[in-house]
Amino acid sequence: MKFMNEAADKICKCEDMECVTKAQAELAKAGESMKDMDPSKLSADDQKAIMEATQKMGKCATDLATKAAGGAGEGEGGGEH
């Protein structure tokens, strides 16, 4: 499950959503090679690692999207009285 942790780290290093989208596409491509794997045959440790990496990816992507959305509106309406 090393590639999941690597993908999470890559997403968390992104500075824009384009980077996140590319990293997610790479992850999806890597996941294609595992599509025939039976999840029930994963060890508890592997299942936990996948869950933690997925949560990390989601948090980093959400944080970046929130930051990008907040930054996009800066300066708008600043002249209103």
C-alpha positions in Angstrom: 0.0 0.0 0.0 3.1 2.2 -0.3 1.6 3.9 -3.4 -1.3 5.1 -1.3 1.0 6.8 1.1 3.0 8.3 -1.7 -0.1 9.6 -3.4 -1.3 11.2 -0.1 2.1 12.8 0.4 2.1 14.1 -3.2 -1.5 15.6 -2.8 -0.5 17.2 0.5 2.5 18.9 -1.2 0.3 20.4 -3.9 -0.1 24.2 -4.0 -3.1 24.2 -6.5 -6.1 22.1 -7.5 -4.5 21.3 -10.9 -1.8 19.5 -9.0 -4.3 17.6 -6.9 -6.3 16.6 -10.0 -3.1 15.2 -11.6 -2.1 13.3 -8.5 -5.6 11.8 -8.2 -5.4 10.8 -11.9 -2.1 9.0 -11.2 -3.6 7.3 -8.2 -6.6 6.1 -10.2 -4.2 4.8 -12.9 -2.2 2.9 -10.2 -5.5 1.6 -8.7 -6.4 0.1 -12.1 -3.7 -2.5 -11.6 -5.4 -3.5 -8.3 -9.0 -3.7 -9.6 -9.1 -7.5 -9.5 -7.7 -7.7 -5.9 -10.1 -9.1 -3.3 -10.2 -6.4 -0.5 -11.2 -9.1 2.0 -7.7 -10.6 1.5 -6.0 -7.5 2.7 -4.4 -7.6 6.1 -5.9 -5.4 8.9 -2.7 -3.3 8.7 -3.1 -2.8 5.0 -6.8 -1.9 5.4 -5.9 0.6 8.1 -3.1 2.1 6.0 -5.4 2.5 3.0 -8.0 4.2 5.2 -5.5 6.6 6.8 -4.0 7.5 3.4 -7.4 8.1 1.9 -8.4 10.3 4.8 -5.1 12.2 4.6 -5.7 12.8 0.8 -9.2 14.0 1.4 -8.2 16.4 4.1 -5.3 17.9 2.1 -7.5 18.2 -1.0 -10.3 19.8 1.0 -8.0 22.2 2.8 -6.5 23.3 -0.5 -9.9 23.7 -2.2 -11.1 25.8 0.8 -7.9 27.9 0.7 -8.3 28.4 -3.1 -12.0 29.3 -2.7 -11.2 31.8 0.0 -8.3 33.3 -1.9 -10.4 33.7 -5.0 -12.8 36.1 -3.2 -10.1 38.3 -1.6 -10.4 41.9 -2.5 -13.9 41.6 -3.8 -16.3 44.0 -2.2 -13.5 45.7 -0.3 -14.6 49.1 -1.5 -18.1 48.8 -0.2 -19.2 51.2 2.6 
